[in-house]
Amino acid sequence: MNNINPDTGNNISKGIALTLISILIFSVQDVAVKYLVTDYPPTQVVMFRFWGVAMFTLVWIMREGPIGKAFHTKRPVMQIARGILLVLDIWCFSAALQFMPLSDLQAIFMLFPVVVTLFAIPILGEKVGIFRWSAIGVGFLGTMIIIRPGFQEVNIGVWFMLGAVTTFALYTVLTRLVARTDSTTTSMAYMAVVGVVLSTSVGIFNMVPMTLNAWLLMLLVIVTANVAHTLFAMAYREAPASALQPFNFLILPAAIIMTVIFFGHWIDMISLFGATLTVGAGLFVWWRERQKAKAAQRDAIKQMPIR
């Protein structure tokens, strides 16, 4: 008997479409943030962004059930740490936009899947073989080609971006860890509250009056952030993560196109070559994780009792 669901292909196609749309919207958000941080402190921009995202998140949580229940967690320290890391990530990324083109920053950010694999070893206890260690090495090599230390003055934006990669990778690994015991609703609740408290405690002391155009850009950032995250979540309900992960690397070409259109800057060929190596390493890590998951599934089937 054939157990293949005839709707699976359509669901995967819908998931891919939602992922691509969310990537485009994220790119628009990054352009708006870059315009804002040119004239306003990144901490102020991040604070207003978190206010908008948190309101949307808390409304969504209240629709799911009692809000108090959402804050019941078996890992409160980990949940608070996740919120802190996410704020640090967005602070670093927003600060980096002050000093470097969006395309160059996204080229460095392509190192993120490789760094996640690196952190997953001590935190999640994952085992990494020679092939994934090789991918980690290639990913770092690609990033070094982009940065070119010793051959040019390292822009301060590079250090902010490396901070963004590191904090977001740690945030992702801790998210996987708390997912073993806590619901997605709980993780979202802590992310929203910790994000608002931390970003406000810093941003409120570094405020600059904003023009009407700046407020409109800020509104665009909030709307695009909420819409993109919602579409991203919908995509993962329609299709498995293993099918969607490779499409996340399209963030780089989207950033290159947006940088050319809005800022007239082309990424140089050396950086593009380094980014290609880093993307290739990330795709290889994804492929190895998928192969590992398939192998584990086959082993589980073999161990099922025969009736």
RAMO-V574222 format. One record per residue. N is the residue number from 0. RES is the residue in one letter. SS is DSSP state (a for helix, b for strand, c for the rest). BURIAL is # if it has 9 or more other C-alpha atoms within 8 Angstrom, else .. D_FIRST is the distance of its C-alpha to the first C-alpha in Angstrom with 1 decimal. Layout:
n: {N:N}
res: {RES:RES}
ss: {SS:SS}
burial: {BURIAL:BURIAL}
d_first: {D_FIRST:D_FIRST}
This chain:
n: {0:1:2:3:4:5:6:7:8:9:10:11:12:13:14:15:16:17:18:19:20:21:22:23:24:25:26:27:28:29:30:31:32:33:34:35:36:37:38:39:40:41:42:43:44:45:46:47:48:49:50:51:52:53:54:55:56:57:58:59:60:61:62:63:64:65:66:67:68:69:70:71:72:73:74:75:76:77:78:79:80:81:82:83:84:85:86:87:88:89:90:91:92:93:94:95:96:97:98:99:100:101:102:103:104:105:106:107:108:109:110:111:112:113:114:115:116:117:118:119:120:121:122:123:124:125:126:127:128:129:130:131:132:133:134:135:136:137:138:139:140:141:142:143:144:145:146:147:148:149:150:151:152:153:154:155:156:157:158:159:160:161:162:163:164:165:166:167:168:169:170:171:172:173:174:175:176:177:178:179:180:181:182:183:184:185:186:187:188:189:190:191:192:193:194:195:196:197:198:199:200:201:202:203:204:205:206:207:208:209:210:211:212:213:214:215:216:217:218:219:220:221:222:223:224:225:226:227:228:229:230:231:232:233:234:235:236:237:238:239:240:241:242:243:244:245:246:247:248:249:250:251:252:253:254:255:256:257:258:259:260:261:262:263:264:265:266:267:268:269:270:271:272:273:274:275:276:277:278:279:280:281:282:283:284:285:286:287:288:289:290:291:292:293:294:295:296:297:298:299:300:301:302:303:304:305:306}
res: {M:N:N:I:N:P:D:T:G:N:N:I:S:K:G:I:A:L:T:L:I:S:I:L:I:F:S:V:Q:D:V:A:V:K:Y:L:V:T:D:Y:P:P:T:Q:V:V:M:F:R:F:W:G:V:A:M:F:T:L:V:W:I:M:R:E:G:P:I:G:K:A:F:H:T:K:R:P:V:M:Q:I:A:R:G:I:L:L:V:L:D:I:W:C:F:S:A:A:L:Q:F:M:P:L:S:D:L:Q:A:I:F:M:L:F:P:V:V:V:T:L:F:A:I:P:I:L:G:E:K:V:G:I:F:R:W:S:A:I:G:V:G:F:L:G:T:M:I:I:I:R:P:G:F:Q:E:V:N:I:G:V:W:F:M:L:G:A:V:T:T:F:A:L:Y:T:V:L:T:R:L:V:A:R:T:D:S:T:T:T:S:M:A:Y:M:A:V:V:G:V:V:L:S:T:S:V:G:I:F:N:M:V:P:M:T:L:N:A:W:L:L:M:L:L:V:I:V:T:A:N:V:A:H:T:L:F:A:M:A:Y:R:E:A:P:A:S:A:L:Q:P:F:N:F:L:I:L:P:A:A:I:I:M:T:V:I:F:F:G:H:W:I:D:M:I:S:L:F:G:A:T:L:T:V:G:A:G:L:F:V:W:W:R:E:R:Q:K:A:K:A:A:Q:R:D:A:I:K:Q:M:P:I:R}
ss: {c:c:c:c:c:c:c:a:a:a:a:a:a:a:a:a:a:a:a:a:a:a:a:a:a:a:a:a:a:a:a:a:a:a:a:a:a:a:a:c:c:a:a:a:a:a:a:a:a:a:a:a:a:a:a:a:a:a:a:a:a:a:a:a:c:c:a:a:a:a:c:c:c:c:c:a:a:a:a:a:a:a:a:a:a:a:a:a:a:a:a:a:a:a:a:a:c:c:c:c:c:a:a:a:a:a:a:a:a:c:c:a:a:a:a:a:a:a:a:a:a:a:a:a:c:c:c:c:c:a:a:a:a:a:a:a:a:a:a:a:a:a:a:a:a:a:a:c:b:c:c:b:c:c:c:a:a:a:a:a:a:a:a:a:a:a:a:a:a:a:a:a:a:a:a:a:a:a:c:c:c:c:c:a:a:a:a:a:a:a:a:a:a:a:a:a:a:a:a:a:a:a:a:c:c:c:c:c:c:c:c:a:a:a:a:a:a:a:a:a:a:a:a:a:a:a:a:a:a:a:a:a:a:a:a:a:a:a:c:c:a:a:a:a:a:a:a:a:a:a:a:a:a:a:a:a:a:a:a:a:a:a:a:c:c:c:c:c:a:a:a:a:a:a:a:a:a:a:a:a:a:a:a:a:a:a:a:a:a:a:a:a:a:a:a:a:a:a:a:a:a:a:c:c:c:c:c}
burial: {.:.:.:.:.:.:.:#:.:.:#:#:.:#:#:#:#:#:#:#:#:#:#:#:#:#:#:#:#:#:#:#:#:#:.:#:#:.:.:#:#:#:#:#:#:#:#:#:#:#:#:#:#:#:.:#:#:#:.:.:#:#:.:.:.:.:.:.:.:#:#:.:.:.:#:.:.:#:#:#:#:#:#:#:#:#:#:#:#:#:#:#:#:#:#:#:#:#:#:#:#:#:#:#:#:#:#:#:#:#:#:#:#:#:#:#:#:.:#:#:#:.:#:#:.:.:.:.:.:.:.:#:#:.:#:#:.:#:#:#:#:#:#:#:#:#:#:#:.:.:.:.:.:.:.:.:#:#:#:#:#:#:#:#:#:#:#:#:#:#:#:#:#:#:#:.:.:#:#:.:.:#:.:.:.:#:#:#:#:#:#:#:#:#:#:#:.:#:#:#:.:#:#:#:.:#:.:.:.:.:.:.:.:#:#:.:#:#:.:#:#:#:.:#:#:#:#:#:#:.:#:#:.:#:#:#:.:#:#:#:.:.:.:#:#:#:#:#:#:#:#:#:.:#:#:#:.:#:#:#:.:.:.:.:.:.:#:.:.:.:#:#:#:#:#:#:#:#:#:#:#:#:#:#:#:#:.:#:.:#:.:.:.:.:.:.:.:.:.:.:.:.:.:.:.:.:.}
d_first: {0.0:3.8:6.3:9.2:11.9:13.6:16.9:17.0:18.9:21.3:22.0:22.8:25.1:26.8:27.3:28.8:31.0:32.2:33.0:35.0:36.9:37.7:39.0:41.3:42.6:43.2:45.2:47.3:48.0:49.2:51.6:53.0:53.5:55.3:57.7:58.3:59.0:61.6:63.9:62.7:62.0:58.3:58.6:59.6:56.7:54.2:55.7:55.3:51.8:50.9:52.6:50.5:47.2:48.0:48.9:45.6:43.7:45.6:45.1:41.3:41.5:43.6:40.9:38.4:40.7:44.1:45.5:46.9:43.6:42.4:45.2:44.1:43.1:43.0:44.1:47.1:48.7:45.6:45.0:48.6:48.5:45.5:47.6:50.6:48.6:47.2:50.7:52.1:49.4:50.2:53.9:53.7:51.6:54.0:57.0:55.7:55.4:59.2:59.7:57.0:55.0:51.6:49.9:51.6:50.6:46.9:47.1:48.2:45.6:42.9:43.8:42.2:38.7:40.5:42.9:40.1:38.7:42.3:42.8:39.5:40.7:43.5:42.3:38.6:38.9:36.5:36.9:37.6:37.6:39.7:37.5:37.7:41.3:41.9:40.2:42.5:45.5:44.6:44.1:47.6:49.0:47.8:49.3:52.6:52.7:52.5:55.1:57.3:59.5:62.8:62.6:63.1:64.0:61.0:60.7:60.6:57.5:55.7:56.5:55.4:52.1:51.5:52.2:49.6:46.9:47.8:47.9:44.7:42.9:44.3:43.3:39.7:39.5:41.1:38.7:35.8:37.9:38.6:35.0:34.4:36.5:37.4:35.6:35.7:38.1:40.5:40.4:41.2:44.0:45.7:45.3:47.0:49.9:50.7:50.5:53.0:55.4:55.6:55.8:58.4:60.5:61.0:60.8:63.1:66.1:65.5:65.4:66.7:67.2:64.6:65.3:63.4:61.5:60.5:59.2:57.2:55.6:55.0:53.3:51.1:50.2:49.3:47.2:45.4:44.7:43.1:41.1:39.9:38.8:37.1:35.1:34.3:32.9:30.9:29.4:28.2:26.5:24.6:23.6:23.7:27.1:25.9:25.2:28.5:30.9:31.9:33.0:35.5:37.6:38.4:41.0:43.3:43.4:43.6:46.6:48.2:48.0:49.3:52.1:53.2:53.1:54.9:57.0:57.5:56.5:54.5:53.0:54.7:53.0:53.5:51.8:49.0:48.5:48.5:46.0:43.7:43.9:43.2:40.2:38.8:39.3:37.5:34.5:34.4:34.5:31.6:29.6:30.5:29.5:26.1:25.7:27.0:24.5:21.6:23.2:23.7:20.1:19.1:22.0:20.9:17.4:19.3:21.7:19.3:20.2:18.1:18.0}
